[in-house]
């Protein structure tokens, strides 16, 4: 019984860490995109 609960908990925490990893990867992508956009805007002849 305890083993079942533990495996469920670890599966849940694995899911949570996977979600937070996806979130950080997504925000990293956003940062890169924003940086590229700023660079493109800054390099345009004005």
C-alpha positions in Angstrom: 0.0 0.0 0.0 2.8 2.4 0.9 4.7 1.4 -2.2 1.7 2.3 -4.4 1.4 5.7 -2.8 5.1 6.4 -3.1 5.1 5.4 -6.8 2.1 7.6 -7.4 3.7 10.5 -5.6 7.0 10.1 -7.5 5.1 9.9 -10.8 3.3 13.1 -9.9 6.5 14.9 -8.9 8.1 13.7 -12.1 5.2 15.2 -14.0 5.6 18.5 -12.1 9.3 18.7 -12.8 8.7 17.9 -16.5 6.1 20.8 -16.5 8.5 23.2 -14.9 11.3 22.2 -17.3 8.9 22.8 -20.2 8.1 26.2 -18.7 11.7 27.2 -18.3 12.5 26.0 -21.8 9.6 28.1 -23.1 10.7 31.2 -21.3 14.2 30.7 -22.6 12.8 30.6 -26.1 10.8 33.8 -25.4 13.9 35.5 -24.1 15.9 34.5 -27.2 13.1 35.7 -29.5 12.8 39.0 -27.7 16.6 39.4 -27.9 16.6 38.6 -31.6 13.7 41.1 -32.2 15.5 43.8 -30.3 18.7 43.1 -32.2 16.9 43.2 -35.5 15.1 46.5 -34.6 18.4 48.0 -33.4 20.3 47.1 -36.5 17.8 48.6 -38.9 19.0 51.8 -40.5 17.0 54.6 -39.0 
